[in-house]
Amino acid sequence: MSYPSIFNDVIGPVMRGPSSSHCAASLRIGRICHDLMGGSISEILIEFDPNGSLATTHKEQGSDMGLFGGFLGWEAYDERLVNSEMHIGAAGIQVKIEIKDIQAEHPNTYQITLKNPRETHQVIAISTGGGMIEVIEIDGEKVSVAGDCFLTLIYAADLQKPESYFQQSGLSDEVEIHTAEGSFLAIKSQDFLDETLIEELKSLDGVSQIKQIRPVLPVLTGKNQTVPFITCEEMLAYNQDKNLSLWELAVRYESIRGNITSVEVLAKMEEIRIILKNAVETGLKGTKFEDRILGPQSVKFKSMMEDRKLITGDVLNRIIMYVSAIMEVKSSMGVIVAAPTAGSCGAMPGAVLGVVDSLILSDEEAVKALMIAGLIGVFIAAHSTFAAEVGGCQAECGSGATMAAAAIVHLAGGNLNQSISAASMALQSSLGMICDPIGNRVEAPCLNRNVMAASNALSCANMALADYDHLIPLDEVIETMYEVGKSIPNTLRCTNLGGLSITKTAKEIEARLTQKHFYKSC
């Protein structure tokens, strides 16, 4: 079992684009395809199932943009992404997209066939939420590849020969060996195999190809991975004789999970804090981007707040301003952090940074709060979902509110139990939220719901600080959120087929944006 990582699954990726489930995930899938083909691709066929979410959202919500960038080997924050369609054309790669019954079980399924003059390969992968992926099939063989390790595929007529070679090499303790039924041997490792070893493998009788695929996630997963706990209940039991604070437990979890030091964990989160702070500052200066619905509204909000023309509530108003600024950077293709997703990227960071600045707290306290938010997110990632296509907006903004509530309690001087109580109440308040973007863009009502999620987090934090009784344990609320999500109709789970998405005005906005994009392309 691969356990969630704070930096892989919860607070990340660092990216551009409207949607992590679409842009960042598709780019990561494209990157794996790029490596599988050795960077040489001439033709690509992309197939989406008509019953999934991608059939109606793949272009407007950025799946195409992300895929093209991935096929070219780019990172999720590359500034060229907005023009990736132009760049893939300039690279001479022919791309065809078809909506076809591919018998997909998951709503975010990509079936991709790649060709060059020498070879053809097929990849089937899914976006699981927040930029996370799983490659479930390569060349007709079942696999499970999350992009969290170095992957070597050894194609051979007789797979026993390379497998025996590995057993005799003494590397079997360091690598994971997975034998497909017929095509290849899959080797998962913490680094690429030594070049001498690769050459020896190539010389074995029957070995036809060796493919080396780089990881796409920042924290790698080692063999025999362990974690100290994976539910809130287990965490409380683990901490009984340790008396660690919640942020210390978060650091310990990620350190053990990723086999990295506590110093490295905190340094990674400090990098994230800087990116988030820059996003706030960039948004408040005003953003420009043609292909979007909403303009830079946070600029006027800032002016009115400073002139005392808004209803008082300085902490909440600062939070609203920060949430709006981050969302506007996202919708203008600026660099943001999916925390836990791009669609909900404003809620948790805007709430946490808003409270930090309102209370005039240090950068160190901000990092600790973000670690707490990340750990709460780990419990959600392990036992529910961040994907609106699976669980509705409760999985995105609801999760963001839950993470933020726990973090805010810490910033206010509360204890571990109060943080958990705040998280439980925030998620309880979010159950049933649908996902119905207007104009098939991840802007509205996403902005409103991010603000609502951040406001919910602040309210629940204060309630917890006053020792309100949350009644239902956080673990049980997380499980409930997943069950509720499954009961939400797919038309209300980010498919552009229900809710506000199909109102008269929303369809007029969608048509106007589509027409504008058409003329721009011409």
MARVEXNU-142802 format. One record per residue (C-alpha): residue number from 0; x, y, z. Coordinates in nm, 3 decimals, always signed. Layout:
BEGIN
   num        c1        c2        c3
   NUM         X         Y         Z
...
END
This chain:
BEGIN
   num        c1        c2        c3
     0    +0.000    +0.000    +0.000
     1    +0.124    +0.351    -0.087
     2    +0.039    +0.598    +0.188
     3    -0.047    +0.962    +0.110
     4    +0.226    +1.224    +0.134
     5    +0.158    +1.580    +0.247
     6    +0.356    +1.718    -0.049
     7    +0.238    +1.467    -0.310
     8    -0.128    +1.427    -0.226
     9    -0.234    +1.727    -0.020
    10    -0.033    +2.050    -0.049
    11    +0.086    +2.036    -0.408
    12    +0.152    +2.032    -0.692
    13    +0.297    +2.373    -0.770
    14    +0.121    +2.441    -1.098
    15    -0.054    +2.664    -1.345
    16    -0.403    +2.616    -1.478
    17    -0.762    +2.609    -1.365
    18    -0.785    +2.252    -1.235
    19    -0.540    +2.014    -1.070
    20    -0.754    +1.711    -1.161
    21    -0.732    +1.822    -1.523
    22    -0.416    +2.031    -1.579
    23    -0.160    +1.894    -1.334
    24    -0.278    +1.533    -1.345
    25    -0.294    +1.523    -1.724
    26    +0.052    +1.681    -1.747
    27    +0.191    +1.411    -1.519
    28    +0.027    +1.143    -1.731
    29    +0.172    +1.311    -2.040
    30    +0.519    +1.317    -1.881
    31    +0.505    +0.941    -1.826
    32    +0.399    +0.898    -2.188
    33    +0.690    +1.121    -2.298
    34    +0.941    +0.900    -2.114
    35    +0.780    +0.577    -2.232
    36    +0.843    +0.696    -2.588
    37    +1.194    +0.817    -2.509
    38    +1.082    +1.170    -2.593
    39    +1.012    +1.076    -2.956
    40    +0.640    +1.100    -3.043
    41    +0.490    +1.158    -3.387
    42    +0.123    +1.060    -3.342
    43    -0.110    +1.056    -3.040
    44    -0.466    +0.931    -3.005
    45    -0.643    +1.041    -2.686
    46    -0.974    +0.873    -2.600
    47    -1.226    +0.982    -2.336
    48    -1.531    +0.782    -2.229
    49    -1.866    +0.957    -2.303
    50    -1.992    +0.867    -1.955
    51    -1.695    +1.021    -1.776
    52    -1.629    +1.381    -1.678
    53    -1.350    +1.443    -1.930
    54    -1.574    +1.409    -2.234
    55    -1.738    +1.743    -2.154
    56    -1.455    +1.923    -1.971
    57    -1.123    +1.817    -2.123
    58    -1.063    +2.133    -2.327
    59    -1.207    +2.414    -2.114
    60    -1.073    +2.283    -1.781
    61    -0.723    +2.224    -1.911
    62    -0.677    +1.850    -1.968
    63    -0.565    +1.907    -2.326
    64    -0.328    +2.184    -2.222
    65    -0.175    +1.967    -1.950
    66    -0.141    +1.660    -2.170
    67    +0.033    +1.855    -2.444
    68    +0.277    +2.003    -2.194
    69    +0.346    +1.658    -2.051
    70    +0.402    +1.506    -2.396
    71    +0.666    +1.777    -2.445
    72    +0.829    +1.692    -2.111
    73    +0.741    +2.014    -1.928
    74    +0.676    +2.081    -1.558
    75    +0.328    +2.172    -1.427
    76    +0.438    +2.532    -1.361
    77    +0.594    +2.595    -1.705
    78    +0.500    +2.941    -1.832
    79    +0.448    +2.803    -2.185
    80    +0.154    +2.585    -2.078
    81    -0.115    +2.828    -2.189
    82    +0.019    +2.789    -2.546
    83    +0.097    +2.416    -2.528
    84    -0.135    +2.336    -2.820
    85    +0.069    +2.566    -3.042
    86    +0.397    +2.417    -2.917
    87    +0.292    +2.057    -2.975
    88    +0.192    +2.148    -3.328
    89    +0.528    +2.316    -3.382
    90    +0.696    +1.997    -3.259
    91    +0.531    +1.810    -3.547
    92    +0.322    +1.586    -3.324
    93    -0.021    +1.495    -3.466
    94    -0.289    +1.474    -3.197
    95    -0.638    +1.329    -3.234
    96    -0.900    +1.333    -2.956
    97    -1.200    +1.100    -2.969
    98    -1.499    +1.048    -2.740
    99    -1.546    +0.672    -2.739
   100    -1.684    +0.401    -2.515
   101    -1.362    +0.267    -2.358
   102    -1.546    +0.089    -2.073
   103    -1.391    +0.326    -1.820
   104    -1.481    +0.265    -1.457
   105    -1.337    +0.596    -1.328
   106    -1.478    +0.932    -1.451
   107    -1.128    +1.074    -1.508
   108    -0.988    +0.807    -1.739
   109    -0.734    +0.875    -2.015
   110    -0.666    +0.616    -2.285
   111    -0.365    +0.728    -2.487
   112    -0.203    +0.558    -2.788
   113    +0.144    +0.687    -2.881
   114    +0.335    +0.625    -3.202
   115    +0.661    +0.702    -3.374
   116    +0.809    +0.532    -3.681
   117    +0.971    +0.261    -3.466
   118    +0.714    +0.172    -3.201
   119    +0.363    +0.203    -3.061
   120    +0.259    +0.205    -2.696
   121    -0.070    +0.253    -2.511
   122    -0.124    +0.398    -2.165
   123    -0.445    +0.401    -1.961
   124    -0.439    +0.630    -1.659
   125    -0.675    +0.802    -1.420
   126    -0.670    +1.135    -1.241
   127    -0.758    +1.064    -0.878
   128    -0.787    +1.424    -0.750
   129    -0.560    +1.712    -0.655
   130    -0.314    +1.636    -0.936
   131    -0.260    +1.275    -0.828
   132    -0.267    +1.000    -1.088
   133    -0.250    +0.626    -1.134
   134    -0.139    +0.455    -1.453
   135    -0.347    +0.138    -1.452
   136    -0.242    -0.020    -1.780
   137    +0.059    -0.011    -2.014
   138    +0.047    -0.196    -2.344
   139    -0.249    -0.403    -2.230
   140    -0.085    -0.514    -1.905
   141    -0.229    -0.418    -1.566
   142    +0.001    -0.197    -1.359
   143    -0.024    +0.046    -1.070
   144    +0.207    +0.343    -1.126
   145    +0.160    +0.662    -0.926
   146    +0.469    +0.844    -1.051
   147    +0.634    +0.831    -0.707
   148    +0.942    +0.627    -0.803
   149    +1.184    +0.564    -1.086
   150    +1.031    +0.303    -1.316
   151    +1.223    +0.074    -1.550
   152    +1.029    -0.143    -1.796
   153    +1.221    -0.437    -1.942
   154    +1.048    -0.580    -2.249
   155    +1.153    -0.940    -2.315
   156    +1.028    -1.254    -2.485
   157    +1.116    -1.451    -2.169
   158    +1.069    -1.244    -1.852
   159    +1.225    -1.513    -1.631
   160    +1.573    -1.425    -1.756
   161    +1.579    -1.058    -1.646
   162    +1.393    -1.149    -1.326
   163    +1.651    -1.416    -1.241
   164    +1.925    -1.167    -1.322
   165    +1.784    -0.926    -1.063
   166    +1.755    -1.196    -0.801
   167    +2.121    -1.286    -0.852
   168    +2.240    -0.923    -0.862
   169    +2.164    -0.858    -0.495
   170    +1.940    -0.563    -0.582
   171    +1.616    -0.738    -0.491
   172    +1.625    -0.582    -0.144
   173    +1.640    -0.230    -0.290
   174    +1.393    -0.252    -0.578
   175    +1.037    -0.373    -0.628
   176    +1.000    -0.624    -0.909
   177    +0.661    -0.658    -1.075
   178    +0.610    -0.919    -1.344
   179    +0.343    -0.841    -1.600
   180    +0.164    -1.134    -1.757
   181    +0.348    -1.119    -2.084
   182    +0.508    -0.798    -2.206
   183    +0.755    -0.656    -1.957
   184    +0.919    -0.663    -1.617
   185    +0.853    -0.345    -1.412
   186    +1.125    -0.234    -1.169
   187    +1.045    +0.038    -0.914
   188    +1.346    +0.203    -0.750
   189    +1.465    +0.517    -0.571
   190    +1.692    +0.611    -0.861
   191    +1.754    +0.500    -1.215
   192    +1.937    +0.170    -1.245
   193    +2.313    +0.191    -1.297
   194    +2.411    +0.230    -1.663
   195    +2.634    -0.077    -1.645
   196    +2.340    -0.280    -1.519
   197    +2.120    -0.146    -1.800
   198    +2.377    -0.252    -2.060
   199    +2.402    -0.600    -1.908
   200    +2.023    -0.632    -1.916
   201    +2.015    -0.525    -2.280
   202    +2.259    -0.804    -2.363
   203    +2.032    -1.076    -2.223
   204    +1.873    -1.302    -2.485
   205    +1.521    -1.191    -2.574
   206    +1.536    -0.842    -2.421
   207    +1.395    -0.610    -2.688
   208    +1.355    -0.275    -2.511
   209    +1.430    -0.103    -2.183
   210    +1.226    +0.204    -2.092
   211    +1.318    +0.441    -1.807
   212    +1.043    +0.662    -1.667
   213    +1.113    +0.943    -1.422
   214    +0.897    +1.012    -1.117
   215    +0.648    +1.298    -1.148
   216    +0.588    +1.345    -0.774
   217    +0.818    +1.541    -0.537
   218    +0.833    +1.278    -0.259
   219    +0.933    +0.926    -0.358
   220    +0.789    +0.603    -0.222
   221    +1.039    +0.341    -0.113
   222    +1.010    -0.032    -0.081
   223    +0.835    -0.151    +0.239
   224    +0.712    +0.201    +0.313
   225    +0.570    +0.262    +0.661
   226    +0.388    +0.543    +0.841
   227    +0.334    +0.595    +1.215
   228    -0.045    +0.630    +1.175
   229    -0.301    +0.677    +0.900
   230    -0.620    +0.779    +1.084
   231    -0.689    +1.045    +1.341
   232    -0.770    +0.778    +1.597
   233    -0.438    +0.603    +1.534
   234    -0.257    +0.937    +1.563
   235    -0.411    +1.008    +1.904
   236    -0.313    +0.660    +2.024
   237    +0.040    +0.703    +1.888
   238    +0.073    +1.035    +2.071
   239    -0.046    +0.915    +2.411
   240    +0.303    +0.871    +2.551
   241    +0.472    +1.139    +2.338
   242    +0.267    +1.455    +2.390
   243    +0.368    +1.598    +2.053
   244    +0.187    +1.898    +1.906
   245    -0.015    +1.849    +1.589
   246    +0.246    +2.019    +1.369
   247    +0.517    +1.797    +1.518
   248    +0.307    +1.490    +1.442
   249    +0.268    +1.615    +1.084
   250    +0.643    +1.654    +1.046
   251    +0.704    +1.309    +1.192
   252    +0.447    +1.151    +0.961
   253    +0.597    +1.306    +0.647
   254    +0.954    +1.234    +0.756
   255    +0.882    +0.864    +0.806
   256    +0.656    +0.845    +0.499
   257    +0.911    +0.997    +0.262
   258    +1.230    +0.881    +0.435
   259    +1.348    +1.242    +0.463
   260    +1.465    +1.444    +0.763
   261    +1.245    +1.676    +0.967
   262    +1.460    +1.965    +0.849
   263    +1.392    +1.871    +0.488
   264    +1.017    +1.846    +0.557
   265    +1.003    +2.195    +0.707
   266    +1.222    +2.335    +0.428
   267    +0.981    +2.197    +0.167
   268    +0.687    +2.359    +0.343
   269    +0.873    +2.689    +0.366
   270    +0.911    +2.679    -0.014
   271    +0.536    +2.623    -0.040
   272    +0.466    +2.913    +0.200
   273    +0.670    +3.149    -0.017
   274    +0.483    +3.046    -0.332
   275    +0.149    +3.094    -0.157
   276    +0.251    +3.436    -0.022
   277    +0.368    +3.540    -0.369
   278    +0.032    +3.432    -0.513
   279    -0.150    +3.657    -0.265
   280    +0.073    +3.953    -0.345
   281    +0.046    +3.895    -0.719
   282    -0.332    +3.871    -0.705
   283    -0.369    +4.191    -0.504
   284    -0.171    +4.382    -0.766
   285    -0.433    +4.285    -1.026
   286    -0.423    +4.003    -1.278
   287    -0.492    +4.001    -1.650
   288    -0.602    +3.710    -1.865
   289    -0.841    +3.713    -2.159
   290    -0.990    +3.365    -2.145
   291    -1.174    +3.384    -1.812
   292    -1.503    +3.494    -1.664
   293    -1.409    +3.700    -1.359
   294    -1.166    +3.990    -1.342
   295    -0.940    +4.107    -1.056
   296    -1.210    +4.169    -0.795
   297    -0.975    +4.145    -0.496
   298    -0.813    +4.477    -0.593
   299    -1.131    +4.673    -0.523
   300    -1.198    +4.468    -0.209
   301    -0.853    +4.564    -0.079
   302    -0.916    +4.932    -0.151
   303    -1.254    +4.931    +0.022
   304    -1.121    +4.739    +0.320
   305    -0.835    +4.984    +0.366
   306    -1.080    +5.277    +0.338
   307    -1.303    +5.114    +0.605
   308    -1.596    +5.098    +0.362
   309    -1.676    +4.732    +0.431
   310    -1.869    +4.589    +0.723
   311    -1.617    +4.540    +1.002
   312    -1.459    +4.202    +1.059
   313    -1.094    +4.258    +0.987
   314    -0.971    +3.898    +1.007
   315    -1.256    +3.763    +0.795
   316    -1.222    +4.044    +0.542
   317    -0.850    +3.980    +0.510
   318    -0.924    +3.612    +0.455
   319    -1.179    +3.692    +0.184
   320    -0.926    +3.920    +0.015
   321    -0.649    +3.659    +0.025
   322    -0.874    +3.378    -0.098
   323    -0.990    +3.596    -0.388
   324    -0.635    +3.699    -0.479
   325    -0.512    +3.340    -0.497
   326    -0.812    +3.229    -0.703
   327    -0.755    +3.516    -0.946
   328    -0.391    +3.416    -0.993
   329    -0.510    +3.063    -1.070
   330    -0.766    +3.179    -1.325
   331    -0.503    +3.398    -1.496
   332    -0.264    +3.102    -1.538
   333    -0.029    +3.221    -1.266
   334    +0.165    +2.990    -1.036
   335    -0.036    +2.849    -0.745
   336    -0.028    +2.548    -0.514
   337    -0.310    +2.296    -0.532
   338    -0.397    +2.277    -0.163
   339    -0.560    +2.033    -0.180
   340    -0.676    +2.105    -0.537
   341    -0.653    +2.392    -0.784
   342    -1.029    +2.441    -0.772
   343    -1.002    +2.492    -0.396
   344    -0.656    +2.649    -0.393
   345    -0.773    +2.970    -0.224
   346    -0.964    +2.837    +0.076
   347    -0.702    +2.682    +0.302
   348    -0.404    +2.905    +0.209
   349    -0.614    +3.222    +0.211
   350    -0.756    +3.138    +0.553
   351    -0.423    +3.039    +0.707
   352    -0.219    +3.328    +0.565
   353    -0.501    +3.570    +0.641
   354    -0.498    +3.471    +1.009
   355    -0.116    +3.473    +1.021
   356    -0.102    +3.831    +0.891
   357    -0.397    +3.950    +1.099
   358    -0.239    +3.819    +1.419
   359    +0.109    +3.935    +1.307
   360    +0.257    +3.588    +1.344
   361    +0.593    +3.464    +1.215
   362    +0.671    +3.275    +0.897
   363    +0.767    +2.982    +1.119
   364    +0.415    +2.972    +1.265
   365    +0.271    +2.982    +0.914
   366    +0.480    +2.679    +0.818
   367    +0.362    +2.490    +1.129
   368    +0.000    +2.572    +1.045
   369    +0.046    +2.451    +0.687
   370    +0.195    +2.127    +0.819
   371    -0.117    +2.078    +1.034
   372    -0.340    +2.142    +0.733
   373    -0.137    +1.888    +0.538
   374    -0.175    +1.617    +0.799
   375    -0.553    +1.660    +0.817
   376    -0.548    +1.634    +0.438
   377    -0.356    +1.306    +0.461
   378    -0.644    +1.152    +0.658
   379    -0.888    +1.269    +0.388
   380    -0.667    +1.147    +0.102
   381    -0.627    +0.806    +0.266
   382    -0.995    +0.745    +0.337
   383    -1.195    +0.964    +0.100
   384    -1.114    +1.178    -0.206
   385    -1.018    +1.527    -0.321
   386    -1.172    +1.475    -0.666
   387    -1.491    +1.672    -0.735
   388    -1.559    +1.427    -1.018
   389    -1.591    +1.157    -0.749
   390    -1.722    +1.346    -0.446
   391    -1.850    +1.687    -0.553
   392    -1.721    +2.017    -0.416
   393    -1.736    +1.884    -0.060
   394    -1.423    +1.689    -0.157
   395    -1.244    +2.008    -0.263
   396    -1.369    +2.315    -0.076
   397    -1.501    +2.101    +0.207
   398    -1.159    +1.943    +0.250
   399    -0.993    +2.285    +0.231
   400    -1.217    +2.414    +0.509
   401    -1.141    +2.108    +0.722
   402    -0.766    +2.149    +0.682
   403    -0.778    +2.524    +0.745
   404    -0.993    +2.496    +1.058
   405    -0.738    +2.275    +1.232
   406    -0.453    +2.504    +1.129
   407    -0.629    +2.821    +1.250
   408    -0.685    +2.672    +1.595
   409    -0.309    +2.626    +1.627
   410    -0.245    +2.985    +1.516
   411    -0.484    +3.105    +1.786
   412    -0.303    +2.907    +2.055
   413    -0.544    +2.615    +2.075
   414    -0.450    +2.256    +2.148
   415    -0.444    +1.939    +1.942
   416    -0.790    +1.819    +2.046
   417    -0.943    +2.156    +1.961
   418    -0.782    +2.143    +1.615
   419    -0.936    +1.801    +1.551
   420    -1.273    +1.926    +1.678
   421    -1.261    +2.226    +1.444
   422    -1.176    +2.002    +1.150
   423    -1.468    +1.770    +1.226
   424    -1.717    +2.058    +1.250
   425    -1.589    +2.219    +0.930
   426    -1.633    +1.900    +0.731
   427    -1.971    +1.831    +0.885
   428    -2.076    +2.176    +0.760
   429    -1.960    +2.097    +0.406
   430    -2.135    +1.766    +0.337
   431    -2.331    +1.753    +0.014
   432    -2.167    +2.043    -0.170
   433    -2.203    +1.993    -0.545
   434    -1.957    +2.090    -0.820
   435    -2.118    +2.286    -1.106
   436    -1.874    +2.535    -1.262
   437    -2.026    +2.818    -1.465
   438    -1.923    +2.836    -1.829
   439    -1.728    +2.510    -1.787
   440    -1.453    +2.712    -1.614
   441    -1.316    +2.658    -1.264
   442    -1.388    +3.016    -1.155
   443    -1.748    +3.051    -1.040
   444    -1.915    +2.953    -0.817
   445    -1.570    +2.819    -0.718
   446    -1.457    +3.159    -0.586
   447    -1.770    +3.198    -0.372
   448    -1.731    +2.845    -0.236
   449    -1.364    +2.897    -0.155
   450    -1.460    +3.208    +0.042
   451    -1.740    +3.015    +0.211
   452    -1.499    +2.733    +0.297
   453    -1.248    +2.975    +0.450
   454    -1.524    +3.150    +0.646
   455    -1.648    +2.812    +0.766
   456    -1.294    +2.729    +0.880
   457    -1.266    +3.048    +1.082
   458    -1.608    +2.997    +1.243
   459    -1.538    +2.635    +1.334
   460    -1.195    +2.726    +1.471
   461    -1.353    +2.978    +1.707
   462    -1.622    +2.730    +1.806
   463    -1.358    +2.470    +1.885
   464    -1.153    +2.723    +2.085
   465    -1.469    +2.777    +2.293
   466    -1.488    +2.398    +2.339
   467    -1.802    +2.337    +2.131
   468    -1.872    +1.963    +2.113
   469    -1.814    +1.829    +1.762
   470    -1.985    +1.497    +1.854
   471    -1.879    +1.292    +1.549
   472    -1.510    +1.189    +1.534
   473    -1.319    +1.329    +1.237
   474    -1.248    +0.982    +1.094
   475    -1.620    +0.906    +1.080
   476    -1.699    +1.239    +0.913
   477    -1.432    +1.172    +0.648
   478    -1.584    +0.832    +0.574
   479    -1.930    +0.991    +0.559
   480    -1.809    +1.251    +0.311
   481    -1.695    +0.974    +0.078
   482    -2.029    +0.794    +0.102
   483    -2.223    +1.117    +0.046
   484    -2.007    +1.191    -0.258
   485    -2.099    +0.861    -0.417
   486    -2.468    +0.947    -0.380
   487    -2.435    +1.282    -0.561
   488    -2.549    +1.243    -0.925
   489    -2.266    +1.260    -1.179
   490    -2.439    +1.565    -1.334
   491    -2.344    +1.753    -1.016
   492    -1.985    +1.629    -1.000
   493    -1.785    +1.858    -1.229
   494    -1.936    +1.739    -1.558
   495    -2.095    +2.068    -1.674
   496    -2.425    +1.881    -1.694
   497    -2.621    +2.012    -1.395
   498    -2.669    +2.278    -1.129
   499    -2.557    +2.630    -1.215
   500    -2.367    +2.493    -1.515
   501    -2.686    +2.451    -1.717
   502    -2.863    +2.775    -1.629
   503    -2.951    +3.004    -1.919
   504    -2.691    +3.261    -1.821
   505    -2.417    +3.001    -1.769
   506    -2.475    +2.862    -2.117
   507    -2.461    +3.214    -2.263
   508    -2.129    +3.273    -2.087
   509    -1.997    +2.939    -2.212
   510    -2.099    +3.016    -2.570
   511    -1.938    +3.360    -2.552
   512    -1.610    +3.217    -2.424
   513    -1.612    +2.938    -2.682
   514    -1.673    +3.188    -2.963
   515    -1.396    +3.417    -2.837
   516    -1.155    +3.123    -2.821
   517    -1.255    +3.015    -3.174
   518    -1.184    +3.354    -3.326
   519    -0.857    +3.381    -3.136
   520    -0.751    +3.040    -3.272
   521    -0.840    +3.148    -3.624
END
